[in-house]
Amino acid sequence: MTEQELFQELGQLRQRCAEWESRAGELEEYYQALRKKEERYRSFYKNAVEGFFQSTPDGRFLNVNPAFARMLGYDSPEELISTISDIERQYYVNPADRARYINLLKEAGSVENFEFKARRQDGSEIWISNSTQSVYDRDGDIIYYEGVVENITKSKEAEEALRESERRLGDIIEFLPDATLAIDREGRIIAWNKAIEEMTGFKAADMLGKGDYEYALPFYGKRRPILIDFVSNWDEEMEKQYSFVHKFGDVLVTETNVPFVRGRNRTLSGRAVPLYDGSGQVIGAIESIRDMTERKAMEEELRKSEEKYRNILENMEEVYFEVDLKGKLTFFNDAACAVTGYSRDELMGKHFKEYTSPETSKRMFADFQEEYFSGERQEIVDYEVITKTGSTRLMQVSSNLLRDQGGTPLGFRALARDVTNRRRLESQLIQAQKMEAVGTLAGGIAHDFNNLLMGIQGYTSLMLLDLATSHPYYEKLRSVEDQVQSGADLTRQLLGFAQGGRYEVKPTNLNETIKKSSSMFGRTKKEITIHRKLKKDLWTVEVDQGQMEQVFLNLYVNAWQAMPGGGDIYLETQNVFLSDDEIIRYGIQPGLYVQISVVDTGVGMNEKTRERIFDPFFTTKEMGRGSGLGLAMVYGIIRGHGGAINVTSELGHGTTFTIYLPGSEKNIIVEKAVATETVKGMETILLIDDEPINLEVSGELLESLGYRVYLAGGGQEGLAIYEEKRDEIDMVILDMVMPGISGGETFDRLRKSDPDIRVLLCSGYSINGQAQNILDRGCNGFIQKPYKMSHLSQKIRELLDS
């Protein structure tokens, strides 16, 4: 280049440099303004309530503002960006919403107010409104997405609550049992429910939006206006013209007969009220129409039903009563008068304390108080009612709180059942169970005692065989026999108490037993006058005569002790038939019975004493004056004979014992005198007994009588000996109570082996019960321990010679 060209180019360069220097100032101003705008944008971006984000087309967040991070439950934008790399992971979106969102972005390049549920970091969900647009480069390719999100959860919840409220209101109106319609300010129908469709026959689809509803409502017959029209313009003139319409505040009410509604005469009731907007302006009215025809009919039926049930209430056996909150009677049926003995006028207004025992009054107060606060039904057992005459009736009461229609407590109502007789039966059952338990114990003791006496009696009999009557020990040994007999008499009483002591049950005329026992007692107690009223042709009873004598003597003694200054005893017998209703209280079978009454004019007894009179060892006498077993034995003996005994008594009015014994069709057998001499023999006897002492002494007794004896210490051994020696053995003496194979089972096996075998059963127990069962199965005879040699020898000969 030439120098000139170089200078020219240098000048151009200088000019361009000057231009750049001039534009540099402008650019600095531009950049400063740009930095300020960027600063304002960043401040807005950072502090905005809405969420802002930028994301790549593949879903990675490039930038988010703090509001967006907080919206999704993150502490900072950085935590959100580092945690979430996929928009699908960020949003809990069902597949349909996600597909629609992506399609909108692809088709339009932007999305406006796209609403969906987003899942926050803690797993909870929020509603979000998302507006997104695409940012493109010069070539038209998407660089990134940027968008604004807003948490619309509260507005969504409000919308849902509003929709739910509208739905519920619509459902309520739709399913109201009353025919219901509503109109707007212009009189157009805006509600017409199913009930009014059924009443008028016009469907909602035909009525909504219309203003000519009058033709569908023949509510007032020929009158054109209907109740809903009066809501906005009701005045005194209207009130005079339509006297059948009544106004209560804003509510208009009427009831009238309609001659024709869908083919039937009806009674309808209407209520109409205005509808208000939020500012209190009337925007319409709503009316409900109720068909009262069935209700009126039901009210009539209810009146008849109340009359019917009042009659039932008055004629029922149970007591029904109502008391107020103070406890005073306000209502009761006739049964209450029957139980208490008071007239209706006397009973009305009485406080429950006035006709109940003090203990019952306390319980009633506590139960009513509990019922008042809890509202739960209460059961009062053994509610003691004191009658007008002073006697006590036991009632079982079920009560509950009596409220008015508003739920306010008014008092209490109760149903009471007289359980006096049932409680008496329960008491007798408990007494019977108690006696049975003690009786079982007494029977076991008597059995074991009889076994001991058997040893003493046996050895005494053996010693007497070898002694002459002149021997100095002879009378002493006879005295031992007498003492054994006394012991046997004691066990006889114990077994009688245990209902197990019927030794010799025979057909008996109790009139003779009563004559004999009362005459003997009367000779010893001259201060007592005995009166007899004995039924002729009294039915026979099957009893142990000795025990019956004991029963009557114990009752005579009890009467004598109740009359320390002397008195009268009345004895009466008669034939009776006890029905199902009568035997319930006694626990026996219905049928023919002989009734024996023993009545005294003594001091009587109170209820507590009467309840325990048959208890073993119970006595009202001072220590050492009585064992308390006398009446317990009476009870046991009577029950053991299948009978019942009852006692009635009041202080100062004497005592009555009533006995029932089953009648029998058997004839009375006149007994011949029984020989007492010892009879010997030469046969072979198998003796089976588990008591060694009894086995030894009875074996010696049998040998002394001339018999050949095989001894067996139990049922198994006895069966084995019999199988081996059966051709030699003429009879078996078998103990009833044994361990292992019992006497009953041993007998059954022996009889199975040899149907013709002769067996004499022996036991410390009496003949009834298990022993009688064995005899009924074919056993040949029974002997009670302890037995004398003479008695045993005669029993053996009876079996062997038969």
RARAGI-V606565 format. One record per residue. N is the residue number from 1. RES is the residue in one letter. PHI is phi in whole degrees, 0 to 359 (999 if undefined). Layout:
N|RES|PHI / N|RES|PHI
This chain:
1|M|999 / 2|T|278 / 3|E|296 / 4|Q|295 / 5|E|294 / 6|L|292 / 7|F|295 / 8|Q|296 / 9|E|294 / 10|L|295 / 11|G|295 / 12|Q|296 / 13|L|296 / 14|R|297 / 15|Q|296 / 16|R|293 / 17|C|296 / 18|A|294 / 19|E|297 / 20|W|296 / 21|E|295 / 22|S|293 / 23|R|287 / 24|A|301 / 25|G|294 / 26|E|296 / 27|L|297 / 28|E|298 / 29|E|296 / 30|Y|296 / 31|Y|295 / 32|Q|297 / 33|A|297 / 34|L|296 / 35|R|295 / 36|K|294 / 37|K|298 / 38|E|297 / 39|E|295 / 40|R|296 / 41|Y|296 / 42|R|296 / 43|S|297 / 44|F|297 / 45|Y|300 / 46|K|283 / 47|N|258 / 48|A|295 / 49|V|284 / 50|E|287 / 51|G|267 / 52|F|240 / 53|F|213 / 54|Q|231 / 55|S|217 / 56|T|283 / 57|P|301 / 58|D|271 / 59|G|103 / 60|R|275 / 61|F|284 / 62|L|268 / 63|N|201 / 64|V|218 / 65|N|269 / 66|P|302 / 67|A|298 / 68|F|293 / 69|A|298 / 70|R|297 / 71|M|303 / 72|L|265 / 73|G|87 / 74|Y|256 / 75|D|283 / 76|S|208 / 77|P|300 / 78|E|297 / 79|E|296 / 80|L|296 / 81|I|295 / 82|S|285 / 83|T|274 / 84|I|254 / 85|S|245 / 86|D|219 / 87|I|298 / 88|E|290 / 89|R|285 / 90|Q|287 / 91|Y|259 / 92|Y|268 / 93|V|241 / 94|N|290 / 95|P|306 / 96|A|295 / 97|D|297 / 98|R|296 / 99|A|297 / 100|R|294 / 101|Y|297 / 102|I|294 / 103|N|297 / 104|L|298 / 105|L|296 / 106|K|291 / 107|E|283 / 108|A|254 / 109|G|77 / 110|S|204 / 111|V|224 / 112|E|246 / 113|N|49 / 114|F|278 / 115|E|257 / 116|F|199 / 117|K|267 / 118|A|248 / 119|R|265 / 120|R|277 / 121|Q|299 / 122|D|276 / 123|G|95 / 124|S|286 / 125|E|240 / 126|I|226 / 127|W|272 / 128|I|231 / 129|S|254 / 130|N|240 / 131|S|241 / 132|T|233 / 133|Q|226 / 134|S|266 / 135|V|248 / 136|Y|251 / 137|D|268 / 138|R|296 / 139|D|271 / 140|G|87 / 141|D|271 / 142|I|287 / 143|I|277 / 144|Y|198 / 145|Y|253 / 146|E|228 / 147|G|204 / 148|V|239 / 149|V|238 / 150|E|227 / 151|N|282 / 152|I|249 / 153|T|301 / 154|K|296 / 155|S|293 / 156|K|297 / 157|E|296 / 158|A|294 / 159|E|298 / 160|E|294 / 161|A|296 / 162|L|295 / 163|R|298 / 164|E|296 / 165|S|297 / 166|E|296 / 167|R|296 / 168|R|297 / 169|L|298 / 170|G|298 / 171|D|295 / 172|I|298 / 173|I|296 / 174|E|296 / 175|F|254 / 176|L|299 / 177|P|292 / 178|D|276 / 179|A|294 / 180|T|228 / 181|L|222 / 182|A|223 / 183|I|232 / 184|D|270 / 185|R|297 / 186|E|276 / 187|G|87 / 188|R|278 / 189|I|286 / 190|I|243 / 191|A|210 / 192|W|205 / 193|N|274 / 194|K|298 / 195|A|297 / 196|I|285 / 197|E|299 / 198|E|292 / 199|M|288 / 200|T|261 / 201|G|87 / 202|F|258 / 203|K|279 / 204|A|299 / 205|A|300 / 206|D|274 / 207|M|251 / 208|L|301 / 209|G|87 / 210|K|263 / 211|G|245 / 212|D|258 / 213|Y|278 / 214|E|299 / 215|Y|294 / 216|A|273 / 217|L|237 / 218|P|281 / 219|F|284 / 220|Y|243 / 221|G|67 / 222|K|275 / 223|R|289 / 224|R|284 / 225|P|294 / 226|I|242 / 227|L|304 / 228|I|296 / 229|D|288 / 230|F|275 / 231|V|301 / 232|S|273 / 233|N|231 / 234|W|286 / 235|D|214 / 236|E|297 / 237|E|295 / 238|M|297 / 239|E|296 / 240|K|289 / 241|Q|289 / 242|Y|244 / 243|S|293 / 244|F|278 / 245|V|257 / 246|H|238 / 247|K|247 / 248|F|233 / 249|G|67 / 250|D|272 / 251|V|265 / 252|L|256 / 253|V|227 / 254|T|207 / 255|E|216 / 256|T|206 / 257|N|272 / 258|V|250 / 259|P|291 / 260|F|204 / 261|V|230 / 262|R|52 / 263|G|91 / 264|R|222 / 265|N|284 / 266|R|227 / 267|T|248 / 268|L|242 / 269|S|234 / 270|G|236 / 271|R|222 / 272|A|226 / 273|V|221 / 274|P|285 / 275|L|253 / 276|Y|243 / 277|D|269 / 278|G|296 / 279|S|269 / 280|G|90 / 281|Q|276 / 282|V|289 / 283|I|242 / 284|G|162 / 285|A|206 / 286|I|227 / 287|E|227 / 288|S|244 / 289|I|237 / 290|R|248 / 291|D|279 / 292|M|265 / 293|T|300 / 294|E|296 / 295|R|297 / 296|K|297 / 297|A|294 / 298|M|293 / 299|E|298 / 300|E|293 / 301|E|296 / 302|L|297 / 303|R|300 / 304|K|293 / 305|S|294 / 306|E|299 / 307|E|295 / 308|K|297 / 309|Y|287 / 310|R|295 / 311|N|297 / 312|I|297 / 313|L|300 / 314|E|285 / 315|N|254 / 316|M|282 / 317|E|284 / 318|E|291 / 319|V|271 / 320|Y|244 / 321|F|211 / 322|E|230 / 323|V|233 / 324|D|278 / 325|L|294 / 326|K|273 / 327|G|93 / 328|K|264 / 329|L|295 / 330|T|243 / 331|F|201 / 332|F|196 / 333|N|263 / 334|D|295 / 335|A|298 / 336|A|297 / 337|C|292 / 338|A|296 / 339|V|288 / 340|T|277 / 341|G|86 / 342|Y|271 / 343|S|283 / 344|R|298 / 345|D|294 / 346|E|291 / 347|L|277 / 348|M|299 / 349|G|86 / 350|K|292 / 351|H|281 / 352|F|299 / 353|K|294 / 354|E|278 / 355|Y|228 / 356|T|229 / 357|S|288 / 358|P|304 / 359|E|295 / 360|T|296 / 361|S|299 / 362|K|296 / 363|R|295 / 364|M|297 / 365|F|299 / 366|A|295 / 367|D|291 / 368|F|296 / 369|Q|296 / 370|E|298 / 371|E|293 / 372|Y|296 / 373|F|275 / 374|S|265 / 375|G|76 / 376|E|271 / 377|R|299 / 378|Q|244 / 379|E|246 / 380|I|248 / 381|V|263 / 382|D|56 / 383|Y|282 / 384|E|271 / 385|V|260 / 386|I|266 / 387|T|283 / 388|K|298 / 389|T|276 / 390|G|97 / 391|S|283 / 392|T|247 / 393|R|244 / 394|L|265 / 395|M|237 / 396|Q|253 / 397|V|245 / 398|S|241 / 399|S|231 / 400|N|212 / 401|L|286 / 402|L|258 / 403|R|239 / 404|D|275 / 405|Q|296 / 406|G|274 / 407|G|89 / 408|T|283 / 409|P|299 / 410|L|251 / 411|G|165 / 412|F|221 / 413|R|241 / 414|A|209 / 415|L|241 / 416|A|236 / 417|R|242 / 418|D|285 / 419|V|245 / 420|T|302 / 421|N|294 / 422|R|295 / 423|R|297 / 424|R|296 / 425|L|295 / 426|E|298 / 427|S|297 / 428|Q|294 / 429|L|295 / 430|I|299 / 431|Q|299 / 432|A|295 / 433|Q|294 / 434|K|294 / 435|M|295 / 436|E|296 / 437|A|295 / 438|V|293 / 439|G|296 / 440|T|300 / 441|L|297 / 442|A|297 / 443|G|297 / 444|G|296 / 445|I|296 / 446|A|298 / 447|H|299 / 448|D|295 / 449|F|294 / 450|N|296 / 451|N|297 / 452|L|295 / 453|L|297 / 454|M|299 / 455|G|296 / 456|I|296 / 457|Q|297 / 458|G|296 / 459|Y|294 / 460|T|297 / 461|S|298 / 462|L|296 / 463|M|292 / 464|L|293 / 465|L|296 / 466|D|264 / 467|L|247 / 468|A|281 / 469|T|297 / 470|S|273 / 471|H|294 / 472|P|299 / 473|Y|270 / 474|Y|299 / 475|E|295 / 476|K|296 / 477|L|292 / 478|R|295 / 479|S|294 / 480|V|298 / 481|E|299 / 482|D|296 / 483|Q|293 / 484|V|299 / 485|Q|296 / 486|S|297 / 487|G|297 / 488|A|294 / 489|D|296 / 490|L|296 / 491|T|293 / 492|R|300 / 493|Q|293 / 494|L|298 / 495|L|291 / 496|G|295 / 497|F|298 / 498|A|280 / 499|Q|58 / 500|G|225 / 501|G|240 / 502|R|279 / 503|Y|285 / 504|E|232 / 505|V|275 / 506|K|222 / 507|P|301 / 508|T|221 / 509|N|265 / 510|L|293 / 511|N|303 / 512|E|294 / 513|T|297 / 514|I|292 / 515|K|301 / 516|K|296 / 517|S|290 / 518|S|289 / 519|S|295 / 520|M|298 / 521|F|292 / 522|G|296 / 523|R|292 / 524|T|267 / 525|K|237 / 526|K|292 / 527|E|283 / 528|I|254 / 529|T|259 / 530|I|255 / 531|H|246 / 532|R|244 / 533|K|226 / 534|L|257 / 535|K|291 / 536|K|288 / 537|D|56 / 538|L|295 / 539|W|298 / 540|T|287 / 541|V|232 / 542|E|260 / 543|V|218 / 544|D|274 / 545|Q|299 / 546|G|298 / 547|Q|289 / 548|M|297 / 549|E|299 / 550|Q|297 / 551|V|301 / 552|F|292 / 553|L|298 / 554|N|297 / 555|L|291 / 556|Y|297 / 557|V|297 / 558|N|299 / 559|A|293 / 560|W|299 / 561|Q|292 / 562|A|277 / 563|M|232 / 564|P|300 / 565|G|262 / 566|G|92 / 567|G|172 / 568|D|236 / 569|I|240 / 570|Y|250 / 571|L|248 / 572|E|217 / 573|T|234 / 574|Q|198 / 575|N|268 / 576|V|223 / 577|F|246 / 578|L|260 / 579|S|274 / 580|D|302 / 581|D|293 / 582|E|282 / 583|I|278 / 584|I|303 / 585|R|287 / 586|Y|254 / 587|G|71 / 588|I|236 / 589|Q|275 / 590|P|293 / 591|G|151 / 592|L|273 / 593|Y|221 / 594|V|264 / 595|Q|256 / 596|I|239 / 597|S|245 / 598|V|238 / 599|V|243 / 600|D|238 / 601|T|252 / 602|G|279 / 603|V|284 / 604|G|73 / 605|M|211 / 606|N|277 / 607|E|296 / 608|K|296 / 609|T|293 / 610|R|299 / 611|E|293 / 612|R|250 / 613|I|300 / 614|F|262 / 615|D|292 / 616|P|299 / 617|F|69 / 618|F|273 / 619|T|211 / 620|T|264 / 621|K|274 / 622|E|290 / 623|M|305 / 624|G|90 / 625|R|263 / 626|G|192 / 627|S|273 / 628|G|78 / 629|L|254 / 630|G|301 / 631|L|286 / 632|A|297 / 633|M|292 / 634|V|303 / 635|Y|301 / 636|G|297 / 637|I|294 / 638|I|297 / 639|R|295 / 640|G|295 / 641|H|265 / 642|G|76 / 643|G|251 / 644|A|215 / 645|I|226 / 646|N|227 / 647|V|231 / 648|T|232 / 649|S|195 / 650|E|221 / 651|L|302 / 652|G|83 / 653|H|234 / 654|G|75 / 655|T|222 / 656|T|234 / 657|F|258 / 658|T|241 / 659|I|246 / 660|Y|238 / 661|L|236 / 662|P|300 / 663|G|286 / 664|S|227 / 665|E|264 / 666|K|286 / 667|N|275 / 668|I|284 / 669|I|259 / 670|V|281 / 671|E|275 / 672|K|267 / 673|A|295 / 674|V|268 / 675|A|294 / 676|T|250 / 677|E|284 / 678|T|275 / 679|V|247 / 680|K|258 / 681|G|203 / 682|M|231 / 683|E|283 / 684|T|253 / 685|I|236 / 686|L|263 / 687|L|255 / 688|I|241 / 689|D|204 / 690|D|275 / 691|E|272 / 692|P|304 / 693|I|294 / 694|N|293 / 695|L|297 / 696|E|291 / 697|V|290 / 698|S|292 / 699|G|297 / 700|E|293 / 701|L|300 / 702|L|296 / 703|E|295 / 704|S|292 / 705|L|274 / 706|G|98 / 707|Y|271 / 708|R|272 / 709|V|234 / 710|Y|253 / 711|L|255 / 712|A|225 / 713|G|273 / 714|G|177 / 715|G|296 / 716|Q|296 / 717|E|294 / 718|G|298 / 719|L|296 / 720|A|294 / 721|I|296 / 722|Y|294 / 723|E|297 / 724|E|281 / 725|K|245 / 726|R|302 / 727|D|287 / 728|E|266 / 729|I|280 / 730|D|265 / 731|M|199 / 732|V|235 / 733|I|256 / 734|L|239 / 735|D|287 / 736|M|278 / 737|V|258 / 738|M|218 / 739|P|288 / 740|G|75 / 741|I|278 / 742|S|289 / 743|G|298 / 744|G|297 / 745|E|292 / 746|T|299 / 747|F|301 / 748|D|300 / 749|R|290 / 750|L|296 / 751|R|293 / 752|K|294 / 753|S|288 / 754|D|218 / 755|P|300 / 756|D|264 / 757|I|295 / 758|R|262 / 759|V|229 / 760|L|254 / 761|L|273 / 762|C|228 / 763|S|195 / 764|G|283 / 765|Y|276 / 766|S|271 / 767|I|285 / 768|N|282 / 769|G|79 / 770|Q|296 / 771|A|297 / 772|Q|296 / 773|N|299 / 774|I|293 / 775|L|298 / 776|D|294 / 777|R|273 / 778|G|119 / 779|C|295 / 780|N|277 / 781|G|190 / 782|F|219 / 783|I|224 / 784|Q|267 / 785|K|282 / 786|P|279 / 787|Y|238 / 788|K|278 / 789|M|299 / 790|S|296 / 791|H|294 / 792|L|297 / 793|S|297 / 794|Q|290 / 795|K|298 / 796|I|296 / 797|R|293 / 798|E|302 / 799|L|287 / 800|L|288 / 801|D|269 / 802|S|278
